[in-house]
């Protein structure tokens, strides 16, 4: 799963390999993000390394900080 911060909240993108789908979602608050991550239980979460993320996210296992990349 990849996570980005927007002006309105957070954007999430992930692949459902079993279903062959690429999914995206947007949540507006930290609480909604925490609930969505609890629901989806991603094994890995890619986040841009320049962001100041909420504490619950920094404590989560599987979080990988990556430099932003434009292709």
mmCIF file of the N, C-alpha and C atoms, coordinates in Angstrom:
data_MODEL
# 
_entry.id   MODEL 
# 
loop_
_atom_site.group_PDB 
_atom_site.id 
_atom_site.type_symbol 
_atom_site.label_atom_id 
_atom_site.label_alt_id 
_atom_site.label_comp_id 
_atom_site.label_asym_id 
_atom_site.label_entity_id 
_atom_site.label_seq_id 
_atom_site.pdbx_PDB_ins_code 
_atom_site.Cartn_x 
_atom_site.Cartn_y 
_atom_site.Cartn_z 
_atom_site.occupancy 
_atom_site.B_iso_or_equiv 
_atom_site.pdbx_formal_charge 
_atom_site.auth_seq_id 
_atom_site.auth_comp_id 
_atom_site.auth_asym_id 
_atom_site.auth_atom_id 
_atom_site.pdbx_PDB_model_num 
ATOM 1   N N  . UNK A 1 1  ? 0.844   -1.164  0.000   1.00 0.00 ? 1  UNK A N  1 
ATOM 2   C CA . UNK A 1 1  ? 0.000   0.000   0.000   1.00 0.00 ? 1  UNK A CA 1 
ATOM 3   C C  . UNK A 1 1  ? 0.895   1.233   0.000   1.00 0.00 ? 1  UNK A C  1 
ATOM 4   N N  . UNK A 1 2  ? 0.463   2.243   -0.723  1.00 0.00 ? 2  UNK A N  1 
ATOM 5   C CA . UNK A 1 2  ? 1.156   3.533   -0.738  1.00 0.00 ? 2  UNK A CA 1 
ATOM 6   C C  . UNK A 1 2  ? 0.225   4.585   -0.138  1.00 0.00 ? 2  UNK A C  1 
ATOM 7   N N  . UNK A 1 3  ? 0.806   5.523   0.576   1.00 0.00 ? 3  UNK A N  1 
ATOM 8   C CA . UNK A 1 3  ? 0.039   6.554   1.262   1.00 0.00 ? 3  UNK A CA 1 
ATOM 9   C C  . UNK A 1 3  ? 0.618   7.917   0.921   1.00 0.00 ? 3  UNK A C  1 
ATOM 10  N N  . UNK A 1 4  ? -0.255  8.877   0.665   1.00 0.00 ? 4  UNK A N  1 
ATOM 11  C CA . UNK A 1 4  ? 0.198   10.251  0.441   1.00 0.00 ? 4  UNK A CA 1 
ATOM 12  C C  . UNK A 1 4  ? -0.724  11.199  1.196   1.00 0.00 ? 4  UNK A C  1 
ATOM 13  N N  . UNK A 1 5  ? -0.190  12.346  1.536   1.00 0.00 ? 5  UNK A N  1 
ATOM 14  C CA . UNK A 1 5  ? -0.987  13.357  2.225   1.00 0.00 ? 5  UNK A CA 1 
ATOM 15  C C  . UNK A 1 5  ? -1.493  14.357  1.195   1.00 0.00 ? 5  UNK A C  1 
ATOM 16  N N  . UNK A 1 6  ? -2.750  14.742  1.327   1.00 0.00 ? 6  UNK A N  1 
ATOM 17  C CA . UNK A 1 6  ? -3.340  15.752  0.457   1.00 0.00 ? 6  UNK A CA 1 
ATOM 18  C C  . UNK A 1 6  ? -3.791  16.926  1.317   1.00 0.00 ? 6  UNK A C  1 
ATOM 19  N N  . UNK A 1 7  ? -4.253  17.986  0.693   1.00 0.00 ? 7  UNK A N  1 
ATOM 20  C CA . UNK A 1 7  ? -4.767  19.125  1.460   1.00 0.00 ? 7  UNK A CA 1 
ATOM 21  C C  . UNK A 1 7  ? -6.033  18.751  2.222   1.00 0.00 ? 7  UNK A C  1 
ATOM 22  N N  . UNK A 1 8  ? -6.788  17.780  1.698   1.00 0.00 ? 8  UNK A N  1 
ATOM 23  C CA . UNK A 1 8  ? -8.044  17.375  2.314   1.00 0.00 ? 8  UNK A CA 1 
ATOM 24  C C  . UNK A 1 8  ? -7.907  16.158  3.224   1.00 0.00 ? 8  UNK A C  1 
ATOM 25  N N  . UNK A 1 9  ? -6.750  15.517  3.280   1.00 0.00 ? 9  UNK A N  1 
ATOM 26  C CA . UNK A 1 9  ? -6.596  14.324  4.109   1.00 0.00 ? 9  UNK A CA 1 
ATOM 27  C C  . UNK A 1 9  ? -5.477  13.439  3.600   1.00 0.00 ? 9  UNK A C  1 
ATOM 28  N N  . UNK A 1 10 ? -5.819  12.186  3.295   1.00 0.00 ? 10 UNK A N  1 
ATOM 29  C CA . UNK A 1 10 ? -4.830  11.199  2.859   1.00 0.00 ? 10 UNK A CA 1 
ATOM 30  C C  . UNK A 1 10 ? -5.347  10.429  1.656   1.00 0.00 ? 10 UNK A C  1 
ATOM 31  N N  . UNK A 1 11 ? -4.433  10.082  0.761   1.00 0.00 ? 11 UNK A N  1 
ATOM 32  C CA . UNK A 1 11 ? -4.753  9.219   -0.368  1.00 0.00 ? 11 UNK A CA 1 
ATOM 33  C C  . UNK A 1 11 ? -4.058  7.884   -0.186  1.00 0.00 ? 11 UNK A C  1 
ATOM 34  N N  . UNK A 1 12 ? -4.779  6.797   -0.466  1.00 0.00 ? 12 UNK A N  1 
ATOM 35  C CA . UNK A 1 12 ? -4.234  5.444   -0.343  1.00 0.00 ? 12 UNK A CA 1 
ATOM 36  C C  . UNK A 1 12 ? -4.376  4.735   -1.677  1.00 0.00 ? 12 UNK A C  1 
ATOM 37  N N  . UNK A 1 13 ? -3.409  3.902   -2.009  1.00 0.00 ? 13 UNK A N  1 
ATOM 38  C CA . UNK A 1 13 ? -3.470  3.086   -3.225  1.00 0.00 ? 13 UNK A CA 1 
ATOM 39  C C  . UNK A 1 13 ? -2.877  1.724   -2.901  1.00 0.00 ? 13 UNK A C  1 
ATOM 40  N N  . UNK A 1 14 ? -3.536  0.659   -3.382  1.00 0.00 ? 14 UNK A N  1 
ATOM 41  C CA . UNK A 1 14 ? -3.040  -0.684  -3.114  1.00 0.00 ? 14 UNK A CA 1 
ATOM 42  C C  . UNK A 1 14 ? -3.535  -1.651  -4.168  1.00 0.00 ? 14 UNK A C  1 
ATOM 43  N N  . UNK A 1 15 ? -2.881  -2.788  -4.223  1.00 0.00 ? 15 UNK A N  1 
ATOM 44  C CA . UNK A 1 15 ? -3.237  -3.833  -5.184  1.00 0.00 ? 15 UNK A CA 1 
ATOM 45  C C  . UNK A 1 15 ? -3.859  -5.007  -4.439  1.00 0.00 ? 15 UNK A C  1 
ATOM 46  N N  . UNK A 1 16 ? -4.964  -5.504  -4.980  1.00 0.00 ? 16 UNK A N  1 
ATOM 47  C CA . UNK A 1 16 ? -5.599  -6.729  -4.492  1.00 0.00 ? 16 UNK A CA 1 
ATOM 48  C C  . UNK A 1 16 ? -5.190  -7.826  -5.463  1.00 0.00 ? 16 UNK A C  1 
ATOM 49  N N  . UNK A 1 17 ? -4.132  -8.539  -5.138  1.00 0.00 ? 17 UNK A N  1 
ATOM 50  C CA . UNK A 1 17 ? -3.592  -9.537  -6.061  1.00 0.00 ? 17 UNK A CA 1 
ATOM 51  C C  . UNK A 1 17 ? -4.555  -10.695 -6.282  1.00 0.00 ? 17 UNK A C  1 
ATOM 52  N N  . UNK A 1 18 ? -5.276  -11.100 -5.259  1.00 0.00 ? 18 UNK A N  1 
ATOM 53  C CA . UNK A 1 18 ? -6.218  -12.215 -5.402  1.00 0.00 ? 18 UNK A CA 1 
ATOM 54  C C  . UNK A 1 18 ? -7.347  -11.860 -6.367  1.00 0.00 ? 18 UNK A C  1 
ATOM 55  N N  . UNK A 1 19 ? -7.798  -10.619 -6.316  1.00 0.00 ? 19 UNK A N  1 
ATOM 56  C CA . UNK A 1 19 ? -8.893  -10.182 -7.176  1.00 0.00 ? 19 UNK A CA 1 
ATOM 57  C C  . UNK A 1 19 ? -8.440  -9.524  -8.465  1.00 0.00 ? 19 UNK A C  1 
ATOM 58  N N  . UNK A 1 20 ? -7.124  -9.296  -8.604  1.00 0.00 ? 20 UNK A N  1 
ATOM 59  C CA . UNK A 1 20 ? -6.604  -8.650  -9.802  1.00 0.00 ? 20 UNK A CA 1 
ATOM 60  C C  . UNK A 1 20 ? -7.055  -7.210  -9.947  1.00 0.00 ? 20 UNK A C  1 
ATOM 61  N N  . UNK A 1 21 ? -7.139  -6.501  -8.821  1.00 0.00 ? 21 UNK A N  1 
ATOM 62  C CA . UNK A 1 21 ? -7.625  -5.119  -8.853  1.00 0.00 ? 21 UNK A CA 1 
ATOM 63  C C  . UNK A 1 21 ? -6.598  -4.161  -8.264  1.00 0.00 ? 21 UNK A C  1 
ATOM 64  N N  . UNK A 1 22 ? -6.613  -2.926  -8.771  1.00 0.00 ? 22 UNK A N  1 
ATOM 65  C CA . UNK A 1 22 ? -5.848  -1.817  -8.213  1.00 0.00 ? 22 UNK A CA 1 
ATOM 66  C C  . UNK A 1 22 ? -6.871  -0.873  -7.614  1.00 0.00 ? 22 UNK A C  1 
ATOM 67  N N  . UNK A 1 23 ? -6.728  -0.549  -6.342  1.00 0.00 ? 23 UNK A N  1 
ATOM 68  C CA . UNK A 1 23 ? -7.736  0.230   -5.635  1.00 0.00 ? 23 UNK A CA 1 
ATOM 69  C C  . UNK A 1 23 ? -7.143  1.518   -5.082  1.00 0.00 ? 23 UNK A C  1 
ATOM 70  N N  . UNK A 1 24 ? -7.969  2.535   -4.988  1.00 0.00 ? 24 UNK A N  1 
ATOM 71  C CA . UNK A 1 24 ? -7.583  3.805   -4.381  1.00 0.00 ? 24 UNK A CA 1 
ATOM 72  C C  . UNK A 1 24 ? -8.697  4.256   -3.450  1.00 0.00 ? 24 UNK A C  1 
ATOM 73  N N  . UNK A 1 25 ? -8.323  5.042   -2.462  1.00 0.00 ? 25 UNK A N  1 
ATOM 74  C CA . UNK A 1 25 ? -9.296  5.585   -1.521  1.00 0.00 ? 25 UNK A CA 1 
ATOM 75  C C  . UNK A 1 25 ? -8.738  6.883   -0.963  1.00 0.00 ? 25 UNK A C  1 
ATOM 76  N N  . UNK A 1 26 ? -9.629  7.710   -0.469  1.00 0.00 ? 26 UNK A N  1 
ATOM 77  C CA . UNK A 1 26 ? -9.229  8.954   0.173   1.00 0.00 ? 26 UNK A CA 1 
ATOM 78  C C  . UNK A 1 26 ? -9.979  9.068   1.488   1.00 0.00 ? 26 UNK A C  1 
ATOM 79  N N  . UNK A 1 27 ? -9.267  9.428   2.542   1.00 0.00 ? 27 UNK A N  1 
ATOM 80  C CA . UNK A 1 27 ? -9.879  9.664   3.848   1.00 0.00 ? 27 UNK A CA 1 
ATOM 81  C C  . UNK A 1 27 ? -9.495  11.066  4.300   1.00 0.00 ? 27 UNK A C  1 
ATOM 82  N N  . UNK A 1 28 ? -10.346 11.666  5.127   1.00 0.00 ? 28 UNK A N  1 
ATOM 83  C CA . UNK A 1 28 ? -10.143 13.071  5.478   1.00 0.00 ? 28 UNK A CA 1 
ATOM 84  C C  . UNK A 1 28 ? -9.431  13.308  6.805   1.00 0.00 ? 28 UNK A C  1 
ATOM 85  N N  . UNK A 1 29 ? -9.477  12.348  7.722   1.00 0.00 ? 29 UNK A N  1 
ATOM 86  C CA . UNK A 1 29 ? -8.940  12.596  9.064   1.00 0.00 ? 29 UNK A CA 1 
ATOM 87  C C  . UNK A 1 29 ? -7.944  11.513  9.482   1.00 0.00 ? 29 UNK A C  1 
ATOM 88  N N  . UNK A 1 30 ? -7.177  11.822  10.524  1.00 0.00 ? 30 UNK A N  1 
ATOM 89  C CA . UNK A 1 30 ? -6.261  10.829  11.086  1.00 0.00 ? 30 UNK A CA 1 
ATOM 90  C C  . UNK A 1 30 ? -7.028  9.611   11.586  1.00 0.00 ? 30 UNK A C  1 
ATOM 91  N N  . UNK A 1 31 ? -8.176  9.843   12.234  1.00 0.00 ? 31 UNK A N  1 
ATOM 92  C CA . UNK A 1 31 ? -8.981  8.729   12.750  1.00 0.00 ? 31 UNK A CA 1 
ATOM 93  C C  . UNK A 1 31 ? -9.487  7.837   11.628  1.00 0.00 ? 31 UNK A C  1 
ATOM 94  N N  . UNK A 1 32 ? -9.917  8.444   10.526  1.00 0.00 ? 32 UNK A N  1 
ATOM 95  C CA . UNK A 1 32 ? -10.394 7.661   9.379   1.00 0.00 ? 32 UNK A CA 1 
ATOM 96  C C  . UNK A 1 32 ? -9.248  6.868   8.755   1.00 0.00 ? 32 UNK A C  1 
ATOM 97  N N  . UNK A 1 33 ? -8.059  7.457   8.707   1.00 0.00 ? 33 UNK A N  1 
ATOM 98  C CA . UNK A 1 33 ? -6.894  6.746   8.185   1.00 0.00 ? 33 UNK A CA 1 
ATOM 99  C C  . UNK A 1 33 ? -6.561  5.554   9.075   1.00 0.00 ? 33 UNK A C  1 
ATOM 100 N N  . UNK A 1 34 ? -6.548  5.771   10.369  1.00 0.00 ? 34 UNK A N  1 
ATOM 101 C CA . UNK A 1 34 ? -6.242  4.685   11.297  1.00 0.00 ? 34 UNK A CA 1 
ATOM 102 C C  . UNK A 1 34 ? -7.264  3.555   11.163  1.00 0.00 ? 34 UNK A C  1 
ATOM 103 N N  . UNK A 1 35 ? -8.539  3.886   11.014  1.00 0.00 ? 35 UNK A N  1 
ATOM 104 C CA . UNK A 1 35 ? -9.585  2.873   10.849  1.00 0.00 ? 35 UNK A CA 1 
ATOM 105 C C  . UNK A 1 35 ? -9.426  2.113   9.536   1.00 0.00 ? 35 UNK A C  1 
ATOM 106 N N  . UNK A 1 36 ? -9.089  2.820   8.467   1.00 0.00 ? 36 UNK A N  1 
ATOM 107 C CA . UNK A 1 36 ? -8.919  2.171   7.160   1.00 0.00 ? 36 UNK A CA 1 
ATOM 108 C C  . UNK A 1 36 ? -7.715  1.229   7.173   1.00 0.00 ? 36 UNK A C  1 
ATOM 109 N N  . UNK A 1 37 ? -6.636  1.631   7.808   1.00 0.00 ? 37 UNK A N  1 
ATOM 110 C CA . UNK A 1 37 ? -5.463  0.763   7.914   1.00 0.00 ? 37 UNK A CA 1 
ATOM 111 C C  . UNK A 1 37 ? -5.766  -0.463  8.775   1.00 0.00 ? 37 UNK A C  1 
ATOM 112 N N  . UNK A 1 38 ? -6.559  -0.287  9.821   1.00 0.00 ? 38 UNK A N  1 
ATOM 113 C CA . UNK A 1 38 ? -6.954  -1.429  10.654  1.00 0.00 ? 38 UNK A CA 1 
ATOM 114 C C  . UNK A 1 38 ? -7.829  -2.393  9.857   1.00 0.00 ? 38 UNK A C  1 
ATOM 115 N N  . UNK A 1 39 ? -8.689  -1.861  9.011   1.00 0.00 ? 39 UNK A N  1 
ATOM 116 C CA . UNK A 1 39 ? -9.580  -2.697  8.203   1.00 0.00 ? 39 UNK A CA 1 
ATOM 117 C C  . UNK A 1 39 ? -8.804  -3.478  7.144   1.00 0.00 ? 39 UNK A C  1 
ATOM 118 N N  . UNK A 1 40 ? -7.872  -2.814  6.476   1.00 0.00 ? 40 UNK A N  1 
ATOM 119 C CA . UNK A 1 40 ? -7.147  -3.436  5.366   1.00 0.00 ? 40 UNK A CA 1 
ATOM 120 C C  . UNK A 1 40 ? -5.940  -4.261  5.818   1.00 0.00 ? 40 UNK A C  1 
ATOM 121 N N  . UNK A 1 41 ? -5.356  -3.915  6.957   1.00 0.00 ? 41 UNK A N  1 
ATOM 122 C CA . UNK A 1 41 ? -4.194  -4.609  7.504   1.00 0.00 ? 41 UNK A CA 1 
ATOM 123 C C  . UNK A 1 41 ? -3.078  -4.827  6.477   1.00 0.00 ? 41 UNK A C  1 
ATOM 124 N N  . UNK A 1 42 ? -2.542  -3.750  5.875   1.00 0.00 ? 42 UNK A N  1 
ATOM 125 C CA . UNK A 1 42 ? -1.469  -3.939  4.885   1.00 0.00 ? 42 UNK A CA 1 
ATOM 126 C C  . UNK A 1 42 ? -0.188  -4.456  5.543   1.00 0.00 ? 42 UNK A C  1 
ATOM 127 N N  . UNK A 1 43 ? 0.498   -5.352  4.844   1.00 0.00 ? 43 UNK A N  1 
ATOM 128 C CA . UNK A 1 43 ? 1.768   -5.881  5.349   1.00 0.00 ? 43 UNK A CA 1 
ATOM 129 C C  . UNK A 1 43 ? 2.872   -4.841  5.236   1.00 0.00 ? 43 UNK A C  1 
ATOM 130 N N  . UNK A 1 44 ? 2.762   -3.970  4.229   1.00 0.00 ? 44 UNK A N  1 
ATOM 131 C CA . UNK A 1 44 ? 3.767   -2.936  3.995   1.00 0.00 ? 44 UNK A CA 1 
ATOM 132 C C  . UNK A 1 44 ? 3.047   -1.645  3.640   1.00 0.00 ? 44 UNK A C  1 
ATOM 133 N N  . UNK A 1 45 ? 3.572   -0.536  4.132   1.00 0.00 ? 45 UNK A N  1 
ATOM 134 C CA . UNK A 1 45 ? 2.993   0.772   3.867   1.00 0.00 ? 45 UNK A CA 1 
ATOM 135 C C  . UNK A 1 45 ? 4.115   1.709   3.433   1.00 0.00 ? 45 UNK A C  1 
ATOM 136 N N  . UNK A 1 46 ? 4.069   2.154   2.186   1.00 0.00 ? 46 UNK A N  1 
ATOM 137 C CA . UNK A 1 46 ? 5.081   3.059   1.644   1.00 0.00 ? 46 UNK A CA 1 
ATOM 138 C C  . UNK A 1 46 ? 4.614   4.496   1.820   1.00 0.00 ? 46 UNK A C  1 
ATOM 139 N N  . UNK A 1 47 ? 5.460   5.315   2.445   1.00 0.00 ? 47 UNK A N  1 
ATOM 140 C CA . UNK A 1 47 ? 5.124   6.716   2.689   1.00 0.00 ? 47 UNK A CA 1 
ATOM 141 C C  . UNK A 1 47 ? 6.286   7.593   2.242   1.00 0.00 ? 47 UNK A C  1 
ATOM 142 N N  . UNK A 1 48 ? 6.009   8.812   1.760   1.00 0.00 ? 48 UNK A N  1 
ATOM 143 C CA . UNK A 1 48 ? 7.094   9.736   1.414   1.00 0.00 ? 48 UNK A CA 1 
ATOM 144 C C  . UNK A 1 48 ? 7.907   10.079  2.666   1.00 0.00 ? 48 UNK A C  1 
ATOM 145 N N  . UNK A 1 49 ? 9.223   10.152  2.524   1.00 0.00 ? 49 UNK A N  1 
ATOM 146 C CA . UNK A 1 49 ? 10.067  10.374  3.698   1.00 0.00 ? 49 UNK A CA 1 
ATOM 147 C C  . UNK A 1 49 ? 10.078  11.808  4.196   1.00 0.00 ? 49 UNK A C  1 
ATOM 148 N N  . UNK A 1 50 ? 9.525   12.743  3.458   1.00 0.00 ? 50 UNK A N  1 
ATOM 149 C CA . UNK A 1 50 ? 9.588   14.133  3.904   1.00 0.00 ? 50 UNK A CA 1 
ATOM 150 C C  . UNK A 1 50 ? 8.405   14.538  4.775   1.00 0.00 ? 50 UNK A C  1 
ATOM 151 N N  . UNK A 1 51 ? 7.436   13.676  4.938   1.00 0.00 ? 51 UNK A N  1 
ATOM 152 C CA . UNK A 1 51 ? 6.233   14.022  5.694   1.00 0.00 ? 51 UNK A CA 1 
ATOM 153 C C  . UNK A 1 51 ? 6.420   13.831  7.200   1.00 0.00 ? 51 UNK A C  1 
ATOM 154 N N  . UNK A 1 52 ? 5.707   14.633  7.977   1.00 0.00 ? 52 UNK A N  1 
ATOM 155 C CA . UNK A 1 52 ? 5.633   14.463  9.426   1.00 0.00 ? 52 UNK A CA 1 
ATOM 156 C C  . UNK A 1 52 ? 4.344   13.695  9.712   1.00 0.00 ? 52 UNK A C  1 
ATOM 157 N N  . UNK A 1 53 ? 4.457   12.390  9.859   1.00 0.00 ? 53 UNK A N  1 
ATOM 158 C CA . UNK A 1 53 ? 3.291   11.518  9.969   1.00 0.00 ? 53 UNK A CA 1 
ATOM 159 C C  . UNK A 1 53 ? 2.783   11.434  11.407  1.00 0.00 ? 53 UNK A C  1 
ATOM 160 N N  . UNK A 1 54 ? 1.475   11.137  11.580  1.00 0.00 ? 54 UNK A N  1 
ATOM 161 C CA . UNK A 1 54 ? 0.921   10.980  12.932  1.00 0.00 ? 54 UNK A CA 1 
ATOM 162 C C  . UNK A 1 54 ? 1.648   9.870   13.705  1.00 0.00 ? 54 UNK A C  1 
ATOM 163 N N  . UNK A 1 55 ? 1.623   9.968   15.016  1.00 0.00 ? 55 UNK A N  1 
ATOM 164 C CA . UNK A 1 55 ? 2.328   9.017   15.881  1.00 0.00 ? 55 UNK A CA 1 
ATOM 165 C C  . UNK A 1 55 ? 1.879   7.577   15.650  1.00 0.00 ? 55 UNK A C  1 
ATOM 166 N N  . UNK A 1 56 ? 0.575   7.334   15.512  1.00 0.00 ? 56 UNK A N  1 
ATOM 167 C CA . UNK A 1 56 ? 0.104   5.961   15.321  1.00 0.00 ? 56 UNK A CA 1 
ATOM 168 C C  . UNK A 1 56 ? 0.697   5.337   14.063  1.00 0.00 ? 56 UNK A C  1 
ATOM 169 N N  . UNK A 1 57 ? 0.990   6.151   13.066  1.00 0.00 ? 57 UNK A N  1 
ATOM 170 C CA . UNK A 1 57 ? 1.560   5.636   11.825  1.00 0.00 ? 57 UNK A CA 1 
ATOM 171 C C  . UNK A 1 57 ? 3.052   5.341   11.993  1.00 0.00 ? 57 UNK A C  1 
ATOM 172 N N  . UNK A 1 58 ? 3.746   6.192   12.718  1.00 0.00 ? 58 UNK A N  1 
ATOM 173 C CA . UNK A 1 58 ? 5.180   5.981   12.940  1.00 0.00 ? 58 UNK A CA 1 
ATOM 174 C C  . UNK A 1 58 ? 5.446   4.732   13.772  1.00 0.00 ? 58 UNK A C  1 
ATOM 175 N N  . UNK A 1 59 ? 4.496   4.342   14.615  1.00 0.00 ? 59 UNK A N  1 
ATOM 176 C CA . UNK A 1 59 ? 4.669   3.166   15.464  1.00 0.00 ? 59 UNK A CA 1 
ATOM 177 C C  . UNK A 1 59 ? 4.250   1.874   14.767  1.00 0.00 ? 59 UNK A C  1 
ATOM 178 N N  . UNK A 1 60 ? 3.621   1.986   13.632  1.00 0.00 ? 60 UNK A N  1 
ATOM 179 C CA . UNK A 1 60 ? 3.102   0.815   12.917  1.00 0.00 ? 60 UNK A CA 1 
ATOM 180 C C  . UNK A 1 60 ? 4.241   0.010   12.283  1.00 0.00 ? 60 UNK A C  1 
ATOM 181 N N  . UNK A 1 61 ? 4.172   -1.311  12.354  1.00 0.00 ? 61 UNK A N  1 
ATOM 182 C CA . UNK A 1 61 ? 5.175   -2.147  11.695  1.00 0.00 ? 61 UNK A CA 1 
ATOM 183 C C  . UNK A 1 61 ? 4.897   -2.168  10.195  1.00 0.00 ? 61 UNK A C  1 
ATOM 184 N N  . UNK A 1 62 ? 5.932   -2.329  9.419   1.00 0.00 ? 62 UNK A N  1 
ATOM 185 C CA . UNK A 1 62 ? 5.782   -2.407  7.970   1.00 0.00 ? 62 UNK A CA 1 
ATOM 186 C C  . UNK A 1 62 ? 5.820   -1.075  7.249   1.00 0.00 ? 62 UNK A C  1 
ATOM 187 N N  . UNK A 1 63 ? 6.004   0.033   7.986   1.00 0.00 ? 63 UNK A N  1 
ATOM 188 C CA . UNK A 1 63 ? 6.075   1.352   7.349   1.00 0.00 ? 63 UNK A CA 1 
ATOM 189 C C  . UNK A 1 63 ? 7.468   1.526   6.751   1.00 0.00 ? 63 UNK A C  1 
ATOM 190 N N  . UNK A 1 64 ? 7.508   1.894   5.484   1.00 0.00 ? 64 UNK A N  1 
ATOM 191 C CA . UNK A 1 64 ? 8.767   2.108   4.769   1.00 0.00 ? 64 UNK A CA 1 
ATOM 192 C C  . UNK A 1 64 ? 8.763   3.517   4.199   1.00 0.00 ? 64 UNK A C  1 
ATOM 193 N N  . UNK A 1 65 ? 9.725   4.316   4.621   1.00 0.00 ? 65 UNK A N  1 
ATOM 194 C CA . UNK A 1 65 ? 9.842   5.678   4.087   1.00 0.00 ? 65 UNK A CA 1 
ATOM 195 C C  . UNK A 1 65 ? 10.633  5.639   2.793   1.00 0.00 ? 65 UNK A C  1 
ATOM 196 N N  . UNK A 1 66 ? 10.130  6.310   1.786   1.00 0.00 ? 66 UNK A N  1 
ATOM 197 C CA . UNK A 1 66 ? 10.769  6.344   0.475   1.00 0.00 ? 66 UNK A CA 1 
ATOM 198 C C  . UNK A 1 66 ? 10.821  7.782   -0.023  1.00 0.00 ? 66 UNK A C  1 
ATOM 199 N N  . UNK A 1 67 ? 11.886  8.096   -0.747  1.00 0.00 ? 67 UNK A N  1 
ATOM 200 C CA . UNK A 1 67 ? 11.993  9.415   -1.373  1.00 0.00 ? 67 UNK A CA 1 
ATOM 201 C C  . UNK A 1 67 ? 10.937  9.519   -2.463  1.00 0.00 ? 67 UNK A C  1 
ATOM 202 N N  . UNK A 1 68 ? 10.316  10.698  -2.616  1.00 0.00 ? 68 UNK A N  1 
ATOM 203 C CA . UNK A 1 68 ? 9.327   10.866  -3.684  1.00 0.00 ? 68 UNK A CA 1 
ATOM 204 C C  . UNK A 1 68 ? 9.961   10.640  -5.052  1.00 0.00 ? 68 UNK A C  1 
ATOM 205 N N  . UNK A 1 69 ? 9.185   10.128  -5.970  1.00 0.00 ? 69 UNK A N  1 
ATOM 206 C CA . UNK A 1 69 ? 9.691   9.830   -7.309  1.00 0.00 ? 69 UNK A CA 1 
ATOM 207 C C  . UNK A 1 69 ? 8.634   10.196  -8.341  1.00 0.00 ? 69 UNK A C  1 
ATOM 208 N N  . UNK A 1 70 ? 9.006   10.969  -9.319  1.00 0.00 ? 70 UNK A N  1 
ATOM 209 C CA . UNK A 1 70 ? 8.101   11.320  -10.422 1.00 0.00 ? 70 UNK A CA 1 
ATOM 210 C C  . UNK A 1 70 ? 8.566   10.564  -11.657 1.00 0.00 ? 70 UNK A C  1 
ATOM 211 N N  . UNK A 1 71 ? 7.658   9.846   -12.286 1.00 0.00 ? 71 UNK A N  1 
ATOM 212 C CA . UNK A 1 71 ? 8.023   9.121   -13.509 1.00 0.00 ? 71 UNK A CA 1 
ATOM 213 C C  . UNK A 1 71 ? 7.173   9.572   -14.664 1.00 0.00 ? 71 UNK A C  1 
# 
